[in-house]
């Protein structure tokens, strides 16, 4: 019998002075503190702050999908 899941999506913004990947990981780590059953993410926007003509920090907007219920 196939298993059916229902999901909810939330939007987050992660930031990092190191890299875009680090910004994603920072957002997911914070989200994991309060959201269970995270299954996937989608990057919807990438931007950054410029300081003295260089990248000051990266900002990444994510949509995170998580399963509703305990399974």
Biopython code that builds the backbone (N, CA, C, O; Angstrom):
import numpy as np
from Bio.PDB.StructureBuilder import StructureBuilder

atoms = [
    (1, "UNK", "N", (0.852, -1.178, 0.000)),
    (1, "UNK", "CA", (0.000, 0.000, 0.000)),
    (1, "UNK", "C", (0.896, 1.240, 0.000)),
    (1, "UNK", "O", (1.792, 1.341, 0.838)),
    (2, "UNK", "N", (0.676, 2.188, -0.923)),
    (2, "UNK", "CA", (1.516, 3.386, -0.968)),
    (2, "UNK", "C", (1.273, 4.285, 0.236)),
    (2, "UNK", "O", (0.168, 4.354, 0.773)),
    (3, "UNK", "N", (2.335, 4.968, 0.645)),
    (3, "UNK", "CA", (2.245, 5.912, 1.752)),
    (3, "UNK", "C", (2.016, 7.308, 1.183)),
    (3, "UNK", "O", (2.678, 7.714, 0.228)),
    (4, "UNK", "N", (1.093, 8.022, 1.762)),
    (4, "UNK", "CA", (0.792, 9.385, 1.313)),
    (4, "UNK", "C", (1.182, 10.360, 2.417)),
    (4, "UNK", "O", (0.932, 10.112, 3.596)),
    (5, "UNK", "N", (1.782, 11.444, 2.031)),
    (5, "UNK", "CA", (2.200, 12.462, 2.986)),
    (5, "UNK", "C", (1.588, 13.795, 2.604)),
    (5, "UNK", "O", (1.314, 14.058, 1.433)),
    (6, "UNK", "N", (1.380, 14.619, 3.593)),
    (6, "UNK", "CA", (1.013, 16.011, 3.367)),
    (6, "UNK", "C", (2.174, 16.855, 3.852)),
    (6, "UNK", "O", (2.826, 16.523, 4.842)),
    (7, "UNK", "N", (2.427, 17.946, 3.149)),
    (7, "UNK", "CA", (3.566, 18.796, 3.452)),
    (7, "UNK", "C", (3.122, 20.235, 3.680)),
    (7, "UNK", "O", (2.065, 20.664, 3.218)),
    (8, "UNK", "N", (3.947, 20.955, 4.393)),
    (8, "UNK", "CA", (3.774, 22.392, 4.554)),
    (8, "UNK", "C", (5.088, 23.033, 4.150)),
    (8, "UNK", "O", (6.152, 22.448, 4.356)),
    (9, "UNK", "N", (5.029, 24.238, 3.573)),
    (9, "UNK", "CA", (6.228, 24.975, 3.195)),
    (9, "UNK", "C", (6.322, 26.248, 4.020)),
    (9, "UNK", "O", (5.327, 26.928, 4.269)),
    (10, "UNK", "N", (7.548, 26.550, 4.438)),
    (10, "UNK", "CA", (7.806, 27.819, 5.100)),
    (10, "UNK", "C", (8.968, 28.493, 4.378)),
    (10, "UNK", "O", (9.755, 27.839, 3.694)),
    (11, "UNK", "N", (9.060, 29.790, 4.538)),
    (11, "UNK", "CA", (10.125, 30.545, 3.892)),
    (11, "UNK", "C", (11.107, 31.051, 4.937)),
    (11, "UNK", "O", (10.704, 31.557, 5.985)),
    (12, "UNK", "N", (12.394, 30.913, 4.650)),
    (12, "UNK", "CA", (13.461, 31.335, 5.551)),
    (12, "UNK", "C", (14.469, 32.163, 4.782)),
    (12, "UNK", "O", (14.543, 32.081, 3.555)),
    (13, "UNK", "N", (15.243, 32.958, 5.496)),
    (13, "UNK", "CA", (16.391, 33.648, 4.907)),
    (13, "UNK", "C", (17.596, 33.323, 5.774)),
    (13, "UNK", "O", (17.607, 33.589, 6.976)),
    (14, "UNK", "N", (18.611, 32.742, 5.145)),
    (14, "UNK", "CA", (19.864, 32.455, 5.833)),
    (14, "UNK", "C", (20.934, 33.409, 5.364)),
    (14, "UNK", "O", (20.877, 33.905, 4.239)),
    (15, "UNK", "N", (21.915, 33.674, 6.215)),
    (15, "UNK", "CA", (22.999, 34.568, 5.810)),
    (15, "UNK", "C", (24.333, 34.000, 6.276)),
    (15, "UNK", "O", (24.406, 33.204, 7.212)),
    (16, "UNK", "N", (25.387, 34.439, 5.590)),
    (16, "UNK", "CA", (26.732, 33.998, 5.925)),
    (16, "UNK", "C", (27.738, 34.949, 5.298)),
    (16, "UNK", "O", (27.515, 35.464, 4.202)),
    (17, "UNK", "N", (28.828, 35.178, 5.986)),
    (17, "UNK", "CA", (29.940, 35.955, 5.422)),
    (17, "UNK", "C", (30.860, 35.055, 4.605)),
    (17, "UNK", "O", (31.764, 35.546, 3.928)),
    (18, "UNK", "N", (30.640, 33.741, 4.661)),
    (18, "UNK", "CA", (31.543, 32.776, 4.038)),
    (18, "UNK", "C", (31.116, 32.394, 2.622)),
    (18, "UNK", "O", (31.900, 32.524, 1.682)),
    (19, "UNK", "N", (29.858, 31.916, 2.464)),
    (19, "UNK", "CA", (29.426, 31.420, 1.151)),
    (19, "UNK", "C", (27.909, 31.273, 1.098)),
    (19, "UNK", "O", (27.221, 31.348, 2.116)),
    (20, "UNK", "N", (27.413, 31.064, -0.109)),
    (20, "UNK", "CA", (25.987, 30.797, -0.299)),
    (20, "UNK", "C", (25.625, 29.471, 0.356)),
    (20, "UNK", "O", (24.593, 29.366, 1.019)),
    (21, "UNK", "N", (26.471, 28.457, 0.175)),
    (21, "UNK", "CA", (26.216, 27.150, 0.789)),
    (21, "UNK", "C", (26.148, 27.256, 2.310)),
    (21, "UNK", "O", (25.303, 26.619, 2.941)),
    (22, "UNK", "N", (27.019, 28.044, 2.890)),
    (22, "UNK", "CA", (27.006, 28.244, 4.336)),
    (22, "UNK", "C", (25.724, 28.955, 4.779)),
    (22, "UNK", "O", (25.179, 28.643, 5.837)),
    (23, "UNK", "N", (25.245, 29.901, 3.979)),
    (23, "UNK", "CA", (23.993, 30.592, 4.293)),
    (23, "UNK", "C", (22.821, 29.609, 4.298)),
    (23, "UNK", "O", (21.941, 29.690, 5.154)),
    (24, "UNK", "N", (22.814, 28.684, 3.339)),
    (24, "UNK", "CA", (21.772, 27.652, 3.294)),
    (24, "UNK", "C", (21.858, 26.779, 4.542)),
    (24, "UNK", "O", (20.852, 26.537, 5.209)),
    (25, "UNK", "N", (23.051, 26.313, 4.851)),
    (25, "UNK", "CA", (23.228, 25.445, 6.027)),
    (25, "UNK", "C", (22.862, 26.151, 7.323)),
    (25, "UNK", "O", (22.305, 25.523, 8.223)),
    (26, "UNK", "N", (23.159, 27.438, 7.443)),
    (26, "UNK", "CA", (22.792, 28.199, 8.633)),
    (26, "UNK", "C", (21.277, 28.269, 8.785)),
    (26, "UNK", "O", (20.751, 28.086, 9.883)),
    (27, "UNK", "N", (20.572, 28.536, 7.680)),
    (27, "UNK", "CA", (19.107, 28.609, 7.732)),
    (27, "UNK", "C", (18.510, 27.262, 8.120)),
    (27, "UNK", "O", (17.604, 27.203, 8.951)),
    (28, "UNK", "N", (19.008, 26.183, 7.526)),
    (28, "UNK", "CA", (18.473, 24.859, 7.830)),
    (28, "UNK", "C", (18.761, 24.448, 9.270)),
    (28, "UNK", "O", (17.917, 23.825, 9.914)),
    (29, "UNK", "N", (19.939, 24.788, 9.780)),
    (29, "UNK", "CA", (20.285, 24.446, 11.165)),
    (29, "UNK", "C", (19.360, 25.160, 12.147)),
    (29, "UNK", "O", (18.911, 24.558, 13.122)),
    (30, "UNK", "N", (19.076, 26.428, 11.899)),
    (30, "UNK", "CA", (18.155, 27.162, 12.784)),
    (30, "UNK", "C", (16.748, 26.600, 12.689)),
    (30, "UNK", "O", (16.064, 26.445, 13.701)),
    (31, "UNK", "N", (16.318, 26.294, 11.472)),
    (31, "UNK", "CA", (14.973, 25.750, 11.268)),
    (31, "UNK", "C", (14.812, 24.415, 11.989)),
    (31, "UNK", "O", (13.768, 24.146, 12.582)),
    (32, "UNK", "N", (15.845, 23.584, 11.937)),
    (32, "UNK", "CA", (15.789, 22.251, 12.550)),
    (32, "UNK", "C", (15.598, 22.309, 14.065)),
    (32, "UNK", "O", (15.188, 21.322, 14.677)),
    (33, "UNK", "N", (15.894, 23.462, 14.672)),
    (33, "UNK", "CA", (15.703, 23.606, 16.117)),
    (33, "UNK", "C", (14.224, 23.597, 16.508)),
    (33, "UNK", "O", (13.884, 23.253, 17.640)),
    (34, "UNK", "N", (13.343, 23.973, 15.574)),
    (34, "UNK", "CA", (11.925, 24.057, 15.926)),
    (34, "UNK", "C", (10.991, 23.334, 14.955)),
    (34, "UNK", "O", (9.799, 23.212, 15.238)),
    (35, "UNK", "N", (11.495, 22.857, 13.827)),
    (35, "UNK", "CA", (10.647, 22.193, 12.836)),
    (35, "UNK", "C", (11.107, 20.749, 12.673)),
    (35, "UNK", "O", (12.283, 20.484, 12.425)),
    (36, "UNK", "N", (10.166, 19.820, 12.816)),
    (36, "UNK", "CA", (10.480, 18.399, 12.625)),
    (36, "UNK", "C", (10.130, 17.972, 11.206)),
    (36, "UNK", "O", (9.394, 18.664, 10.503)),
    (37, "UNK", "N", (10.652, 16.854, 10.802)),
    (37, "UNK", "CA", (10.304, 16.204, 9.532)),
    (37, "UNK", "C", (10.629, 17.040, 8.291)),
    (37, "UNK", "O", (9.909, 16.972, 7.294)),
    (38, "UNK", "N", (11.705, 17.826, 8.346)),
    (38, "UNK", "CA", (12.109, 18.586, 7.156)),
    (38, "UNK", "C", (12.539, 17.588, 6.082)),
    (38, "UNK", "O", (13.304, 16.665, 6.360)),
    (39, "UNK", "N", (12.047, 17.773, 4.858)),
    (39, "UNK", "CA", (12.356, 16.830, 3.784)),
    (39, "UNK", "C", (13.092, 17.459, 2.608)),
    (39, "UNK", "O", (13.905, 16.782, 1.979)),
    (40, "UNK", "N", (12.846, 18.703, 2.292)),
    (40, "UNK", "CA", (13.451, 19.298, 1.104)),
    (40, "UNK", "C", (13.519, 20.813, 1.242)),
    (40, "UNK", "O", (12.843, 21.412, 2.078)),
    (41, "UNK", "N", (14.349, 21.411, 0.406)),
    (41, "UNK", "CA", (14.395, 22.874, 0.333)),
    (41, "UNK", "C", (14.569, 23.295, -1.106)),
    (41, "UNK", "O", (15.014, 22.526, -1.958)),
    (42, "UNK", "N", (14.205, 24.539, -1.354)),
    (42, "UNK", "CA", (14.314, 25.130, -2.688)),
    (42, "UNK", "C", (14.843, 26.548, -2.504)),
    (42, "UNK", "O", (14.282, 27.321, -1.727)),
    (43, "UNK", "N", (15.905, 26.893, -3.203)),
    (43, "UNK", "CA", (16.445, 28.250, -3.151)),
    (43, "UNK", "C", (15.616, 29.113, -4.094)),
    (43, "UNK", "O", (15.527, 28.829, -5.289)),
    (44, "UNK", "N", (15.014, 30.160, -3.558)),
    (44, "UNK", "CA", (14.153, 31.015, -4.381)),
    (44, "UNK", "C", (14.793, 32.360, -4.702)),
    (44, "UNK", "O", (14.385, 33.031, -5.650)),
    (45, "UNK", "N", (15.789, 32.754, -3.919)),
    (45, "UNK", "CA", (16.421, 34.056, -4.145)),
    (45, "UNK", "C", (17.822, 34.047, -3.537)),
    (45, "UNK", "O", (18.043, 33.491, -2.461)),
    (46, "UNK", "N", (18.743, 34.659, -4.231)),
    (46, "UNK", "CA", (20.107, 34.814, -3.722)),
    (46, "UNK", "C", (20.481, 36.271, -3.856)),
    (46, "UNK", "O", (20.288, 36.874, -4.912)),
    (47, "UNK", "N", (21.013, 36.840, -2.794)),
    (47, "UNK", "CA", (21.449, 38.236, -2.832)),
    (47, "UNK", "C", (22.576, 38.405, -1.819)),
    (47, "UNK", "O", (22.914, 37.473, -1.090)),
    (48, "UNK", "N", (23.139, 39.573, -1.782)),
    (48, "UNK", "CA", (24.213, 39.803, -0.829)),
    (48, "UNK", "C", (24.389, 41.266, -0.521)),
    (48, "UNK", "O", (23.783, 42.139, -1.142)),
    (49, "UNK", "N", (25.223, 41.504, 0.441)),
    (49, "UNK", "CA", (25.558, 42.860, 0.890)),
    (49, "UNK", "C", (26.970, 43.168, 0.423)),
    (49, "UNK", "O", (27.864, 42.327, 0.522)),
    (50, "UNK", "N", (27.163, 44.361, -0.079)),
    (50, "UNK", "CA", (28.483, 44.776, -0.558)),
    (50, "UNK", "C", (29.110, 45.698, 0.478)),
    (50, "UNK", "O", (28.479, 46.647, 0.943)),
    (51, "UNK", "N", (30.358, 45.408, 0.832)),
    (51, "UNK", "CA", (31.107, 46.237, 1.775)),
    (51, "UNK", "C", (32.483, 46.510, 1.184)),
    (51, "UNK", "O", (33.249, 45.584, 0.918)),
    (52, "UNK", "N", (32.784, 47.770, 0.984)),
    (52, "UNK", "CA", (34.080, 48.169, 0.425)),
    (52, "UNK", "C", (34.380, 47.495, -0.915)),
    (52, "UNK", "O", (35.508, 47.081, -1.181)),
    (53, "UNK", "N", (33.346, 47.397, -1.749)),
    (53, "UNK", "CA", (33.526, 46.833, -3.079)),
    (53, "UNK", "C", (33.651, 45.319, -3.131)),
    (53, "UNK", "O", (33.955, 44.764, -4.187)),
    (54, "UNK", "N", (33.423, 44.641, -2.011)),
    (54, "UNK", "CA", (33.510, 43.179, -1.951)),
    (54, "UNK", "C", (32.255, 42.622, -1.293)),
    (54, "UNK", "O", (31.451, 43.363, -0.729)),
    (55, "UNK", "N", (32.104, 41.311, -1.376)),
    (55, "UNK", "CA", (30.964, 40.665, -0.724)),
    (55, "UNK", "C", (31.120, 40.785, 0.787)),
    (55, "UNK", "O", (32.093, 40.298, 1.363)),
    (56, "UNK", "N", (30.154, 41.437, 1.418)),
    (56, "UNK", "CA", (30.147, 41.537, 2.880)),
    (56, "UNK", "C", (29.504, 40.311, 3.501)),
    (56, "UNK", "O", (30.022, 39.743, 4.462)),
    (57, "UNK", "N", (28.366, 39.906, 2.938)),
    (57, "UNK", "CA", (27.728, 38.654, 3.333)),
    (57, "UNK", "C", (26.709, 38.258, 2.278)),
    (57, "UNK", "O", (26.224, 39.082, 1.503)),
    (58, "UNK", "N", (26.404, 36.972, 2.274)),
    (58, "UNK", "CA", (25.436, 36.397, 1.354)),
    (58, "UNK", "C", (24.117, 36.207, 2.080)),
    (58, "UNK", "O", (24.095, 35.911, 3.275)),
    (59, "UNK", "N", (23.019, 36.377, 1.356)),
    (59, "UNK", "CA", (21.685, 36.089, 1.882)),
    (59, "UNK", "C", (20.986, 35.164, 0.887)),
    (59, "UNK", "O", (20.996, 35.421, -0.317)),
    (60, "UNK", "N", (20.390, 34.103, 1.384)),
    (60, "UNK", "CA", (19.696, 33.138, 0.543)),
    (60, "UNK", "C", (18.298, 32.917, 1.102)),
    (60, "UNK", "O", (18.137, 32.600, 2.281)),
    (61, "UNK", "N", (17.290, 33.085, 0.254)),
    (61, "UNK", "CA", (15.914, 32.805, 0.651)),
    (61, "UNK", "C", (15.589, 31.375, 0.240)),
    (61, "UNK", "O", (15.822, 30.971, -0.899)),
    (62, "UNK", "N", (15.047, 30.618, 1.191)),
    (62, "UNK", "CA", (14.714, 29.214, 0.966)),
    (62, "UNK", "C", (13.249, 28.968, 1.266)),
    (62, "UNK", "O", (12.661, 29.622, 2.126)),
    (63, "UNK", "N", (12.669, 28.024, 0.553)),
    (63, "UNK", "CA", (11.402, 27.434, 0.958)),
    (63, "UNK", "C", (11.763, 26.042, 1.455)),
    (63, "UNK", "O", (12.443, 25.286, 0.761)),
    (64, "UNK", "N", (11.310, 25.708, 2.648)),
    (64, "UNK", "CA", (11.584, 24.410, 3.253)),
    (64, "UNK", "C", (10.273, 23.648, 3.375)),
    (64, "UNK", "O", (9.286, 24.161, 3.902)),
    (65, "UNK", "N", (10.281, 22.418, 2.880)),
    (65, "UNK", "CA", (9.105, 21.566, 2.979)),
    (65, "UNK", "C", (9.275, 20.562, 4.095)),
    (65, "UNK", "O", (10.338, 19.959, 4.245)),
    (66, "UNK", "N", (8.235, 20.385, 4.871)),
    (66, "UNK", "CA", (8.291, 19.389, 5.941)),
    (66, "UNK", "C", (6.965, 18.630, 5.991)),
    (66, "UNK", "O", (5.897, 19.171, 5.702)),
    (67, "UNK", "N", (7.076, 17.352, 6.370)),
    (67, "UNK", "CA", (5.900, 16.480, 6.453)),
    (67, "UNK", "C", (5.074, 16.833, 7.669)),
    (67, "UNK", "O", (5.603, 17.065, 8.756)),
    (68, "UNK", "N", (3.782, 16.868, 7.469)),
    (68, "UNK", "CA", (2.871, 17.061, 8.586)),
    (68, "UNK", "C", (2.606, 15.720, 9.249)),
    (68, "UNK", "O", (2.575, 14.695, 8.568)),
    (69, "UNK", "N", (2.418, 15.705, 10.528)),
    (69, "UNK", "CA", (2.184, 14.469, 11.269)),
    (69, "UNK", "C", (3.478, 13.882, 11.766)),
    (69, "UNK", "O", (4.542, 14.476, 11.596)),
    (70, "UNK", "N", (3.395, 12.717, 12.380)),
    (70, "UNK", "CA", (4.552, 12.092, 13.005)),
    (70, "UNK", "C", (5.334, 11.183, 12.072)),
    (70, "UNK", "O", (6.490, 10.875, 12.362)),
    (71, "UNK", "N", (4.760, 10.750, 10.980)),
    (71, "UNK", "CA", (5.461, 9.790, 10.115)),
    (71, "UNK", "C", (6.292, 10.460, 9.056)),
    (71, "UNK", "O", (6.937, 9.781, 8.256)),
]
sb = StructureBuilder()
sb.init_structure("model")
sb.init_model(0)
sb.init_chain("A")
sb.init_seg("    ")
for serial, (resi, resn, name, xyz) in enumerate(atoms, 1):
    if name == "N":
        sb.init_residue(resn, " ", resi, " ")
    sb.init_atom(name, np.array(xyz, "f"), 0.0, 1.0, " ", f" {name:<3s}", serial, name[0])
structure = sb.get_structure()
